[in-house]
C-alpha cells in the first residue's frame, strides 16, 4: 500500500531515493537508469507469500508475476490436482484488490457472468445487477466447460476492460485480470476455446507434476496441518496503487530497435512456417515485448536482452499457433515448433 509517506515514487520524480530500510538487490555492479529497487522488493514479497503454500512450480509462479506486471490475462492448463486454482487464488490474496471465482459449466449463461438488468418496481425502471466479472482478479475455473456463447461474454471484458449490457457500457475498474484454468485430459463435454479468445490470453502456462522432493515437501506440510496448504495463510502484500506504479516502471524499460525487429521476425516466421496452419497476430508481438520488459525489470535491468525475448516467446505463442494435421500426427507440439523457428532467426547483437 502506498500513501504520501511511501518511498515508492515514479523515477521521473527528482526526489526519488531508495528506501532506507531495505538493501537494494545486487546486480553485479550494474546500476539501472530506471530505479527498480521497489519493484523488485514488491515482487519478492509476492513470491514469499505464494511460497508459503505452493511448493515448487517456480517458473509458473514467476510467469504469473510477469503477467500481473504486464497487465495480461493468463490461461493455466494442467491435469487435475496440480494447484492451478490455488495459484490463482494465492495471486489474488497477495494483491489488495477484489477477487471473484466463476465455475464454468455447460448450463452457464452469459448473464451469469456479466450480470443482468432487473426490474425494480419501486422506481419502475430496470436496474443493472453486475455479475462476478466486475472484480479485479477473476478466476474462471474450467473455462472450456461452458458453451461458446458464454465464453464469448469474456471477449469485450478481456480486450477493452468494459462490459456492454442493453446498449450501455460499464467500465471495469483497474486492475483487471482474468486467470482461467482448463484440464487437457478430460475432453468429453468440453468446448474448444475459439481462436479469438485464445489470442486475448497473454500467456498460456502448462503446469506439470511436481518432483519427488517437492511432493515429499507437500506431504510434510499436510502432516503438520492442512492450513499450511490453504490460501488463508496468505496476507496482502501489495496494493493497487503500488501495482500500477510497478507496471508504469516496466513500461520504462528500453527495448532497442534491433530487438523490436527480432520480435517481429519471430512472430512473422509463425505465419510462414510449413508446420503451422495458423500463425500469431500482432497482439502476440505486443505481448512478447511487454513480457520481455517485465522479465527484464524483475531481473533488475532497465533494458531488454535477446534472452528475455527467447524466454517469453513460447508462453506467448504456444496457444496462438495451430499445427498442421500432418505435424499433429507426427506428435509435434506447438512448443517444439516455436523453439525450432526461434532458433532459425538470427539473434541481434
Short mmCIF file of the C-alpha atoms (twelve columns), coordinates in Angstrom:
data_MODEL
# 
_entry.id   MODEL 
# 
loop_
_atom_site.group_PDB 
_atom_site.id 
_atom_site.type_symbol 
_atom_site.label_atom_id 
_atom_site.label_alt_id 
_atom_site.label_comp_id 
_atom_site.label_asym_id 
_atom_site.label_seq_id 
_atom_site.Cartn_x 
_atom_site.Cartn_y 
_atom_site.Cartn_z 
_atom_site.pdbx_PDB_model_num 
ATOM 1   C CA . UNK A 1   0.000   0.000   0.000   1 
ATOM 2   C CA . UNK A 2   1.256   3.462   -0.797  1 
ATOM 3   C CA . UNK A 3   0.489   6.869   0.687   1 
ATOM 4   C CA . UNK A 4   2.131   10.249  0.912   1 
ATOM 5   C CA . UNK A 5   4.853   8.776   3.119   1 
ATOM 6   C CA . UNK A 6   5.676   5.925   0.749   1 
ATOM 7   C CA . UNK A 7   9.266   5.866   -0.592  1 
ATOM 8   C CA . UNK A 8   7.927   4.372   -3.826  1 
ATOM 9   C CA . UNK A 9   7.914   7.226   -6.340  1 
ATOM 10  C CA . UNK A 10  7.950   7.334   -10.141 1 
ATOM 11  C CA . UNK A 11  11.512  7.532   -11.472 1 
ATOM 12  C CA . UNK A 12  10.787  10.902  -13.071 1 
ATOM 13  C CA . UNK A 13  10.496  12.427  -9.598  1 
ATOM 14  C CA . UNK A 14  13.810  14.183  -8.808  1 
ATOM 15  C CA . UNK A 15  13.252  13.444  -5.127  1 
ATOM 16  C CA . UNK A 16  13.410  9.685   -5.559  1 
ATOM 17  C CA . UNK A 17  15.729  7.868   -3.157  1 
ATOM 18  C CA . UNK A 18  15.885  4.140   -2.437  1 
ATOM 19  C CA . UNK A 19  14.070  3.060   0.741   1 
ATOM 20  C CA . UNK A 20  16.495  3.448   3.659   1 
ATOM 21  C CA . UNK A 21  15.427  0.264   5.430   1 
ATOM 22  C CA . UNK A 22  15.920  -2.092  2.506   1 
ATOM 23  C CA . UNK A 23  19.096  -3.175  0.815   1 
ATOM 24  C CA . UNK A 24  18.995  -2.812  -2.950  1 
ATOM 25  C CA . UNK A 25  19.376  -6.119  -4.826  1 
ATOM 26  C CA . UNK A 26  22.855  -6.762  -6.133  1 
ATOM 27  C CA . UNK A 27  23.099  -6.669  -9.947  1 
ATOM 28  C CA . UNK A 28  26.812  -7.261  -10.232 1 
ATOM 29  C CA . UNK A 29  27.660  -3.562  -10.205 1 
ATOM 30  C CA . UNK A 30  25.070  -2.614  -12.830 1 
ATOM 31  C CA . UNK A 31  23.008  0.437   -11.883 1 
ATOM 32  C CA . UNK A 32  19.808  0.785   -13.959 1 
ATOM 33  C CA . UNK A 33  18.728  4.227   -15.147 1 
ATOM 34  C CA . UNK A 34  15.182  3.338   -14.126 1 
ATOM 35  C CA . UNK A 35  15.145  2.739   -10.338 1 
ATOM 36  C CA . UNK A 36  13.748  -0.765  -9.987  1 
ATOM 37  C CA . UNK A 37  14.506  -1.475  -6.335  1 
ATOM 38  C CA . UNK A 38  10.943  -1.056  -5.112  1 
ATOM 39  C CA . UNK A 39  9.548   -3.143  -7.955  1 
ATOM 40  C CA . UNK A 40  11.891  -5.980  -7.081  1 
ATOM 41  C CA . UNK A 41  11.085  -5.718  -3.394  1 
ATOM 42  C CA . UNK A 42  7.380   -5.906  -4.222  1 
ATOM 43  C CA . UNK A 43  7.818   -8.997  -6.415  1 
ATOM 44  C CA . UNK A 44  9.981   -10.599 -3.715  1 
ATOM 45  C CA . UNK A 45  7.178   -10.105 -1.207  1 
ATOM 46  C CA . UNK A 46  4.710   -11.655 -3.633  1 
ATOM 47  C CA . UNK A 47  6.956   -14.678 -4.183  1 
ATOM 48  C CA . UNK A 48  7.468   -15.188 -0.470  1 
ATOM 49  C CA . UNK A 49  3.748   -15.163 0.217   1 
ATOM 50  C CA . UNK A 50  2.955   -17.591 -2.595  1 
ATOM 51  C CA . UNK A 51  5.722   -19.943 -1.445  1 
ATOM 52  C CA . UNK A 52  4.096   -20.168 1.969   1 
ATOM 53  C CA . UNK A 53  1.612   -22.505 0.297   1 
ATOM 54  C CA . UNK A 54  2.936   -23.526 -3.128  1 
ATOM 55  C CA . UNK A 55  5.860   -25.940 -3.192  1 
ATOM 56  C CA . UNK A 56  7.896   -25.896 -6.393  1 
ATOM 57  C CA . UNK A 57  6.355   -24.583 -9.647  1 
ATOM 58  C CA . UNK A 58  8.833   -21.674 -9.542  1 
ATOM 59  C CA . UNK A 59  8.566   -20.988 -13.272 1 
ATOM 60  C CA . UNK A 60  4.762   -20.867 -13.232 1 
ATOM 61  C CA . UNK A 61  4.753   -18.531 -10.224 1 
ATOM 62  C CA . UNK A 62  7.343   -16.271 -11.883 1 
ATOM 63  C CA . UNK A 63  5.346   -16.117 -15.107 1 
ATOM 64  C CA . UNK A 64  2.172   -15.276 -13.184 1 
ATOM 65  C CA . UNK A 65  4.004   -12.338 -11.609 1 
ATOM 66  C CA . UNK A 66  5.260   -11.214 -15.022 1 
ATOM 67  C CA . UNK A 67  1.717   -11.375 -16.408 1 
ATOM 68  C CA . UNK A 68  0.465   -9.373  -13.424 1 
ATOM 69  C CA . UNK A 69  3.096   -6.688  -14.071 1 
ATOM 70  C CA . UNK A 70  2.274   -6.738  -17.788 1 
ATOM 71  C CA . UNK A 71  -1.482  -6.317  -17.231 1 
ATOM 72  C CA . UNK A 72  -2.173  -9.553  -19.103 1 
ATOM 73  C CA . UNK A 73  -4.616  -12.444 -18.765 1 
ATOM 74  C CA . UNK A 74  -3.396  -15.989 -18.153 1 
ATOM 75  C CA . UNK A 75  -4.650  -19.413 -19.204 1 
ATOM 76  C CA . UNK A 76  -3.335  -22.202 -16.964 1 
ATOM 77  C CA . UNK A 77  -3.523  -25.755 -18.267 1 
ATOM 78  C CA . UNK A 78  -2.695  -28.935 -16.394 1 
ATOM 79  C CA . UNK A 79  -4.007  -32.204 -15.047 1 
ATOM 80  C CA . UNK A 80  -6.358  -32.180 -12.045 1 
ATOM 81  C CA . UNK A 81  -4.826  -31.692 -8.612  1 
ATOM 82  C CA . UNK A 82  -1.838  -29.558 -9.632  1 
ATOM 83  C CA . UNK A 83  -2.930  -26.428 -7.715  1 
ATOM 84  C CA . UNK A 84  -3.976  -24.421 -10.778 1 
ATOM 85  C CA . UNK A 85  -6.963  -22.914 -8.997  1 
ATOM 86  C CA . UNK A 86  -4.984  -22.468 -5.790  1 
ATOM 87  C CA . UNK A 87  -2.259  -20.478 -7.557  1 
ATOM 88  C CA . UNK A 88  -4.831  -18.070 -8.968  1 
ATOM 89  C CA . UNK A 89  -6.381  -17.678 -5.513  1 
ATOM 90  C CA . UNK A 90  -2.996  -17.017 -3.934  1 
ATOM 91  C CA . UNK A 91  -2.172  -14.360 -6.525  1 
ATOM 92  C CA . UNK A 92  -5.450  -12.610 -5.754  1 
ATOM 93  C CA . UNK A 93  -4.907  -12.861 -1.999  1 
ATOM 94  C CA . UNK A 94  -1.449  -11.288 -2.300  1 
ATOM 95  C CA . UNK A 95  -2.849  -8.223  -4.056  1 
ATOM 96  C CA . UNK A 96  -5.156  -5.990  -2.031  1 
ATOM 97  C CA . UNK A 97  -7.934  -5.987  -4.639  1 
ATOM 98  C CA . UNK A 98  -11.261 -7.630  -5.357  1 
ATOM 99  C CA . UNK A 99  -11.469 -11.295 -6.297  1 
ATOM 100 C CA . UNK A 100 -14.221 -13.451 -7.753  1 
ATOM 101 C CA . UNK A 101 -14.407 -17.025 -8.930  1 
ATOM 102 C CA . UNK A 102 -16.693 -18.398 -11.626 1 
ATOM 103 C CA . UNK A 103 -17.065 -22.132 -12.167 1 
ATOM 104 C CA . UNK A 104 -17.814 -22.619 -15.867 1 
ATOM 105 C CA . UNK A 105 -20.396 -25.310 -16.553 1 
ATOM 106 C CA . UNK A 106 -22.375 -26.335 -19.665 1 
ATOM 107 C CA . UNK A 107 -25.507 -24.575 -18.392 1 
ATOM 108 C CA . UNK A 108 -23.789 -21.283 -17.509 1 
ATOM 109 C CA . UNK A 109 -25.316 -18.294 -19.294 1 
ATOM 110 C CA . UNK A 110 -23.577 -15.023 -20.291 1 
ATOM 111 C CA . UNK A 111 -25.759 -13.125 -17.823 1 
ATOM 112 C CA . UNK A 112 -24.422 -15.345 -15.015 1 
ATOM 113 C CA . UNK A 113 -21.014 -13.874 -15.769 1 
ATOM 114 C CA . UNK A 114 -21.556 -10.244 -16.753 1 
ATOM 115 C CA . UNK A 115 -24.809 -9.526  -14.911 1 
ATOM 116 C CA . UNK A 116 -28.335 -8.653  -15.971 1 
ATOM 117 C CA . UNK A 117 -30.941 -5.893  -15.767 1 
ATOM 118 C CA . UNK A 118 -33.646 -6.467  -13.165 1 
ATOM 119 C CA . UNK A 119 -36.931 -4.541  -12.985 1 
ATOM 120 C CA . UNK A 120 -37.270 -2.506  -9.793  1 
ATOM 121 C CA . UNK A 121 -40.996 -1.935  -9.024  1 
ATOM 122 C CA . UNK A 122 -40.128 0.891   -6.612  1 
ATOM 123 C CA . UNK A 123 -38.573 3.013   -9.337  1 
ATOM 124 C CA . UNK A 124 -40.463 1.387   -12.237 1 
ATOM 125 C CA . UNK A 125 -37.139 1.095   -14.031 1 
ATOM 126 C CA . UNK A 126 -34.620 -1.607  -14.850 1 
ATOM 127 C CA . UNK A 127 -31.579 -1.729  -12.593 1 
ATOM 128 C CA . UNK A 128 -28.336 -3.405  -13.685 1 
ATOM 129 C CA . UNK A 129 -27.047 -6.054  -11.290 1 
ATOM 130 C CA . UNK A 130 -23.350 -6.628  -12.054 1 
ATOM 131 C CA . UNK A 131 -22.041 -10.181 -12.279 1 
ATOM 132 C CA . UNK A 132 -18.776 -11.672 -10.995 1 
ATOM 133 C CA . UNK A 133 -16.834 -10.251 -13.955 1 
ATOM 134 C CA . UNK A 134 -16.989 -6.907  -12.131 1 
ATOM 135 C CA . UNK A 135 -13.986 -7.595  -9.940  1 
ATOM 136 C CA . UNK A 136 -10.236 -7.116  -10.183 1 
ATOM 137 C CA . UNK A 137 -8.813  -10.621 -10.403 1 
ATOM 138 C CA . UNK A 138 -11.360 -13.025 -11.868 1 
ATOM 139 C CA . UNK A 139 -10.737 -16.768 -11.690 1 
ATOM 140 C CA . UNK A 140 -12.546 -18.655 -14.440 1 
ATOM 141 C CA . UNK A 141 -12.356 -22.309 -13.476 1 
ATOM 142 C CA . UNK A 142 -12.599 -24.945 -16.231 1 
ATOM 143 C CA . UNK A 143 -13.173 -22.319 -18.901 1 
ATOM 144 C CA . UNK A 144 -13.692 -24.928 -21.627 1 
ATOM 145 C CA . UNK A 145 -16.727 -26.405 -19.817 1 
ATOM 146 C CA . UNK A 146 -19.039 -23.572 -20.900 1 
ATOM 147 C CA . UNK A 147 -20.501 -23.223 -24.410 1 
ATOM 148 C CA . UNK A 148 -19.244 -20.713 -26.946 1 
ATOM 149 C CA . UNK A 149 -21.868 -18.048 -26.228 1 
ATOM 150 C CA . UNK A 150 -20.783 -17.912 -22.575 1 
ATOM 151 C CA . UNK A 151 -17.099 -17.914 -23.475 1 
ATOM 152 C CA . UNK A 152 -17.755 -15.025 -25.869 1 
ATOM 153 C CA . UNK A 153 -19.059 -12.953 -22.949 1 
ATOM 154 C CA . UNK A 154 -15.408 -12.573 -21.936 1 
ATOM 155 C CA . UNK A 155 -14.279 -11.090 -25.256 1 
ATOM 156 C CA . UNK A 156 -15.097 -7.440  -24.605 1 
ATOM 157 C CA . UNK A 157 -14.079 -7.580  -20.943 1 
ATOM 158 C CA . UNK A 158 -10.660 -9.093  -21.632 1 
ATOM 159 C CA . UNK A 159 -9.719  -6.800  -24.502 1 
ATOM 160 C CA . UNK A 160 -11.433 -3.493  -23.739 1 
ATOM 161 C CA . UNK A 161 -11.864 -3.738  -19.961 1 
ATOM 162 C CA . UNK A 162 -15.552 -2.968  -20.242 1 
ATOM 163 C CA . UNK A 163 -18.914 -4.722  -20.492 1 
ATOM 164 C CA . UNK A 164 -21.876 -3.670  -22.629 1 
ATOM 165 C CA . UNK A 165 -25.368 -4.678  -21.498 1 
ATOM 166 C CA . UNK A 166 -28.619 -3.453  -23.058 1 
ATOM 167 C CA . UNK A 167 -26.757 -0.833  -25.072 1 
ATOM 168 C CA . UNK A 168 -24.998 0.651   -22.058 1 
ATOM 169 C CA . UNK A 169 -21.268 0.294   -21.418 1 
ATOM 170 C CA . UNK A 170 -19.874 -0.296  -17.935 1 
ATOM 171 C CA . UNK A 171 -16.113 0.084   -17.422 1 
ATOM 172 C CA . UNK A 172 -14.221 -2.465  -15.342 1 
ATOM 173 C CA . UNK A 173 -12.166 -0.988  -12.531 1 
ATOM 174 C CA . UNK A 174 -8.404  -1.483  -12.797 1 
ATOM 175 C CA . UNK A 175 -6.533  -3.627  -12.159 1 
ATOM 176 C CA . UNK A 176 -8.460  -6.238  -14.134 1 
ATOM 177 C CA . UNK A 177 -7.014  -9.684  -14.801 1 
ATOM 178 C CA . UNK A 178 -8.618  -12.947 -15.887 1 
ATOM 179 C CA . UNK A 179 -6.927  -16.162 -14.761 1 
ATOM 180 C CA . UNK A 180 -8.548  -19.153 -16.448 1 
ATOM 181 C CA . UNK A 181 -7.882  -22.850 -15.948 1 
ATOM 182 C CA . UNK A 182 -8.584  -25.838 -18.117 1 
ATOM 183 C CA . UNK A 183 -7.971  -29.562 -17.955 1 
ATOM 184 C CA . UNK A 184 -6.321  -31.065 -21.062 1 
ATOM 185 C CA . UNK A 185 -7.180  -34.651 -20.096 1 
ATOM 186 C CA . UNK A 186 -10.976 -34.835 -19.918 1 
ATOM 187 C CA . UNK A 187 -12.363 -33.511 -23.193 1 
ATOM 188 C CA . UNK A 188 -15.851 -35.039 -23.036 1 
ATOM 189 C CA . UNK A 189 -18.456 -32.334 -22.565 1 
ATOM 190 C CA . UNK A 190 -15.987 -29.520 -23.206 1 
ATOM 191 C CA . UNK A 191 -15.970 -26.760 -25.803 1 
ATOM 192 C CA . UNK A 192 -12.769 -25.767 -27.530 1 
ATOM 193 C CA . UNK A 193 -11.842 -22.138 -26.940 1 
ATOM 194 C CA . UNK A 194 -12.189 -20.039 -30.114 1 
ATOM 195 C CA . UNK A 195 -9.005  -18.588 -31.549 1 
ATOM 196 C CA . UNK A 196 -10.248 -15.046 -30.920 1 
ATOM 197 C CA . UNK A 197 -10.420 -15.792 -27.221 1 
ATOM 198 C CA . UNK A 198 -7.108  -17.650 -27.040 1 
ATOM 199 C CA . UNK A 199 -5.486  -14.633 -28.662 1 
ATOM 200 C CA . UNK A 200 -6.685  -12.475 -25.787 1 
ATOM 201 C CA . UNK A 201 -4.722  -14.515 -23.257 1 
ATOM 202 C CA . UNK A 202 -1.312  -13.014 -22.624 1 
ATOM 203 C CA . UNK A 203 0.250   -16.320 -21.523 1 
ATOM 204 C CA . UNK A 204 -0.680  -19.961 -21.631 1 
ATOM 205 C CA . UNK A 205 1.099   -21.766 -18.804 1 
ATOM 206 C CA . UNK A 206 1.478   -25.529 -18.673 1 
ATOM 207 C CA . UNK A 207 1.603   -26.907 -15.141 1 
ATOM 208 C CA . UNK A 208 3.457   -30.200 -14.764 1 
ATOM 209 C CA . UNK A 209 3.700   -32.756 -12.000 1 
ATOM 210 C CA . UNK A 210 5.950   -31.953 -9.007  1 
ATOM 211 C CA . UNK A 211 9.276   -33.665 -8.424  1 
ATOM 212 C CA . UNK A 212 9.589   -36.341 -5.760  1 
ATOM 213 C CA . UNK A 213 11.316  -33.826 -3.469  1 
ATOM 214 C CA . UNK A 214 8.557   -31.244 -3.943  1 
ATOM 215 C CA . UNK A 215 5.809   -33.808 -3.414  1 
ATOM 216 C CA . UNK A 216 7.539   -35.007 -0.251  1 
ATOM 217 C CA . UNK A 217 7.587   -31.398 0.997   1 
ATOM 218 C CA . UNK A 218 3.854   -31.121 0.235   1 
ATOM 219 C CA . UNK A 219 3.172   -34.251 2.279   1 
ATOM 220 C CA . UNK A 220 5.243   -32.936 5.176   1 
ATOM 221 C CA . UNK A 221 3.243   -29.694 5.200   1 
ATOM 222 C CA . UNK A 222 -0.015  -31.636 5.065   1 
ATOM 223 C CA . UNK A 223 1.106   -33.738 8.009   1 
ATOM 224 C CA . UNK A 224 1.836   -30.590 10.025  1 
ATOM 225 C CA . UNK A 225 -1.608  -29.187 9.278   1 
ATOM 226 C CA . UNK A 226 -3.777  -28.637 6.215   1 
ATOM 227 C CA . UNK A 227 -3.899  -24.904 6.965   1 
ATOM 228 C CA . UNK A 228 -0.319  -24.750 5.613   1 
ATOM 229 C CA . UNK A 229 -1.729  -25.705 2.211   1 
ATOM 230 C CA . UNK A 230 -4.583  -23.186 2.335   1 
ATOM 231 C CA . UNK A 231 -4.901  -19.710 0.848   1 
ATOM 232 C CA . UNK A 232 -5.880  -18.500 4.325   1 
ATOM 233 C CA . UNK A 233 -2.183  -18.411 5.202   1 
ATOM 234 C CA . UNK A 234 -1.636  -15.578 2.696   1 
ATOM 235 C CA . UNK A 235 -1.791  -11.881 3.544   1 
ATOM 236 C CA . UNK A 236 -1.973  -8.979  1.044   1 
ATOM 237 C CA . UNK A 237 1.480   -7.503  0.409   1 
ATOM 238 C CA . UNK A 238 0.814   -5.060  -2.443  1 
ATOM 239 C CA . UNK A 239 -1.973  -2.574  -3.118  1 
ATOM 240 C CA . UNK A 240 -3.481  -1.430  -6.428  1 
ATOM 241 C CA . UNK A 241 -1.591  1.893   -6.337  1 
ATOM 242 C CA . UNK A 242 1.763   0.161   -5.874  1 
ATOM 243 C CA . UNK A 243 0.891   -2.354  -8.569  1 
ATOM 244 C CA . UNK A 244 0.059   0.428   -11.015 1 
ATOM 245 C CA . UNK A 245 3.367   2.161   -10.283 1 
ATOM 246 C CA . UNK A 246 5.234   -1.108  -10.769 1 
ATOM 247 C CA . UNK A 247 3.514   -1.521  -14.132 1 
ATOM 248 C CA . UNK A 248 4.478   2.043   -15.009 1 
ATOM 249 C CA . UNK A 249 8.101   1.236   -14.257 1 
ATOM 250 C CA . UNK A 250 8.112   -1.834  -16.506 1 
ATOM 251 C CA . UNK A 251 6.914   0.343   -19.372 1 
ATOM 252 C CA . UNK A 252 10.044  2.487   -18.949 1 
ATOM 253 C CA . UNK A 253 12.312  -0.483  -19.694 1 
ATOM 254 C CA . UNK A 254 14.123  0.104   -23.002 1 
ATOM 255 C CA . UNK A 255 13.914  -2.241  -25.975 1 
ATOM 256 C CA . UNK A 256 16.261  -1.360  -28.838 1 
ATOM 257 C CA . UNK A 257 15.005  -1.286  -32.398 1 
ATOM 258 C CA . UNK A 258 17.048  -4.347  -33.360 1 
ATOM 259 C CA . UNK A 259 15.220  -6.302  -30.660 1 
ATOM 260 C CA . UNK A 260 11.870  -4.990  -31.855 1 
ATOM 261 C CA . UNK A 261 12.783  -6.319  -35.307 1 
ATOM 262 C CA . UNK A 262 13.800  -9.607  -33.672 1 
ATOM 263 C CA . UNK A 263 10.371  -9.934  -32.031 1 
ATOM 264 C CA . UNK A 264 8.624   -9.051  -35.296 1 
ATOM 265 C CA . UNK A 265 10.729  -11.607 -37.198 1 
ATOM 266 C CA . UNK A 266 9.852   -14.393 -34.750 1 
ATOM 267 C CA . UNK A 267 6.128   -13.692 -34.987 1 
ATOM 268 C CA . UNK A 268 6.282   -13.284 -38.765 1 
ATOM 269 C CA . UNK A 269 8.004   -16.664 -39.085 1 
ATOM 270 C CA . UNK A 270 4.977   -18.336 -37.455 1 
ATOM 271 C CA . UNK A 271 2.885   -17.132 -40.401 1 
ATOM 272 C CA . UNK A 272 5.149   -18.778 -42.990 1 
ATOM 273 C CA . UNK A 273 6.352   -21.929 -41.244 1 
ATOM 274 C CA . UNK A 274 5.293   -25.105 -43.030 1 
ATOM 275 C CA . UNK A 275 4.467   -26.826 -39.745 1 
ATOM 276 C CA . UNK A 276 1.814   -24.268 -38.847 1 
ATOM 277 C CA . UNK A 277 -1.564  -23.684 -40.434 1 
ATOM 278 C CA . UNK A 278 -2.227  -20.591 -38.295 1 
ATOM 279 C CA . UNK A 279 0.356   -18.025 -37.254 1 
ATOM 280 C CA . UNK A 280 0.327   -15.426 -34.493 1 
ATOM 281 C CA . UNK A 281 -1.242  -11.978 -34.732 1 
ATOM 282 C CA . UNK A 282 0.385   -8.600  -33.952 1 
ATOM 283 C CA . UNK A 283 -1.141  -8.964  -30.487 1 
ATOM 284 C CA . UNK A 284 1.492   -11.665 -29.922 1 
ATOM 285 C CA . UNK A 285 4.298   -9.235  -30.826 1 
ATOM 286 C CA . UNK A 286 2.990   -6.713  -28.327 1 
ATOM 287 C CA . UNK A 287 2.706   -9.430  -25.677 1 
ATOM 288 C CA . UNK A 288 6.302   -10.597 -26.206 1 
ATOM 289 C CA . UNK A 289 7.507   -7.004  -25.905 1 
ATOM 290 C CA . UNK A 290 5.524   -6.381  -22.723 1 
ATOM 291 C CA . UNK A 291 6.556   -9.703  -21.162 1 
ATOM 292 C CA . UNK A 292 10.208  -9.124  -22.043 1 
ATOM 293 C CA . UNK A 293 10.116  -5.705  -20.405 1 
ATOM 294 C CA . UNK A 294 8.594   -7.133  -17.240 1 
ATOM 295 C CA . UNK A 295 11.081  -10.001 -17.208 1 
ATOM 296 C CA . UNK A 296 13.965  -7.547  -17.500 1 
ATOM 297 C CA . UNK A 297 12.539  -5.317  -14.762 1 
ATOM 298 C CA . UNK A 298 12.099  -8.240  -12.364 1 
ATOM 299 C CA . UNK A 299 15.742  -9.150  -13.071 1 
ATOM 300 C CA . UNK A 300 16.838  -5.610  -12.181 1 
ATOM 301 C CA . UNK A 301 17.584  -4.438  -15.717 1 
ATOM 302 C CA . UNK A 302 16.109  -1.422  -17.468 1 
ATOM 303 C CA . UNK A 303 16.804  -2.879  -20.910 1 
ATOM 304 C CA . UNK A 304 15.585  -5.965  -22.778 1 
ATOM 305 C CA . UNK A 305 18.001  -8.656  -23.956 1 
ATOM 306 C CA . UNK A 306 17.524  -11.359 -26.617 1 
ATOM 307 C CA . UNK A 307 17.384  -13.889 -23.767 1 
ATOM 308 C CA . UNK A 308 14.290  -12.140 -22.387 1 
ATOM 309 C CA . UNK A 309 12.589  -12.439 -25.770 1 
ATOM 310 C CA . UNK A 310 13.559  -16.094 -26.176 1 
ATOM 311 C CA . UNK A 311 12.305  -16.957 -22.682 1 
ATOM 312 C CA . UNK A 312 8.936   -15.254 -23.111 1 
ATOM 313 C CA . UNK A 313 8.149   -16.253 -26.721 1 
ATOM 314 C CA . UNK A 314 6.990   -19.860 -26.054 1 
ATOM 315 C CA . UNK A 315 4.494   -18.823 -23.369 1 
ATOM 316 C CA . UNK A 316 3.073   -16.106 -25.623 1 
ATOM 317 C CA . UNK A 317 2.928   -18.179 -28.812 1 
ATOM 318 C CA . UNK A 318 2.002   -21.734 -27.803 1 
ATOM 319 C CA . UNK A 319 -1.748  -21.035 -27.748 1 
ATOM 320 C CA . UNK A 320 -1.769  -18.632 -30.677 1 
ATOM 321 C CA . UNK A 321 -0.469  -21.021 -33.345 1 
ATOM 322 C CA . UNK A 322 -2.047  -24.138 -34.852 1 
ATOM 323 C CA . UNK A 323 -0.138  -27.136 -36.129 1 
ATOM 324 C CA . UNK A 324 -0.946  -28.688 -39.489 1 
ATOM 325 C CA . UNK A 325 -2.707  -32.070 -39.235 1 
ATOM 326 C CA . UNK A 326 0.429   -33.771 -40.545 1 
ATOM 327 C CA . UNK A 327 2.591   -32.339 -37.762 1 
ATOM 328 C CA . UNK A 328 -0.011  -33.257 -35.156 1 
ATOM 329 C CA . UNK A 329 0.013   -36.849 -36.391 1 
ATOM 330 C CA . UNK A 330 3.801   -36.858 -36.087 1 
ATOM 331 C CA . UNK A 331 3.418   -35.983 -32.410 1 
ATOM 332 C CA . UNK A 332 4.927   -32.498 -32.582 1 
ATOM 333 C CA . UNK A 333 3.811   -29.905 -30.047 1 
ATOM 334 C CA . UNK A 334 3.435   -26.135 -30.564 1 
ATOM 335 C CA . UNK A 335 6.302   -25.616 -28.084 1 
ATOM 336 C CA . UNK A 336 8.664   -27.708 -30.209 1 
ATOM 337 C CA . UNK A 337 7.750   -25.835 -33.383 1 
ATOM 338 C CA . UNK A 338 8.135   -22.447 -31.660 1 
ATOM 339 C CA . UNK A 339 11.558  -23.437 -30.314 1 
ATOM 340 C CA . UNK A 340 12.644  -24.532 -33.797 1 
ATOM 341 C CA . UNK A 341 11.563  -21.352 -35.527 1 
ATOM 342 C CA . UNK A 342 13.131  -19.140 -32.819 1 
ATOM 343 C CA . UNK A 343 16.461  -20.900 -33.481 1 
ATOM 344 C CA . UNK A 344 16.117  -20.066 -37.182 1 
ATOM 345 C CA . UNK A 345 16.057  -16.314 -36.527 1 
ATOM 346 C CA . UNK A 346 19.416  -14.581 -36.262 1 
ATOM 347 C CA . UNK A 347 19.945  -13.236 -32.759 1 
ATOM 348 C CA . UNK A 348 20.780  -9.496  -32.728 1 
ATOM 349 C CA . UNK A 349 23.987  -8.462  -31.000 1 
# 
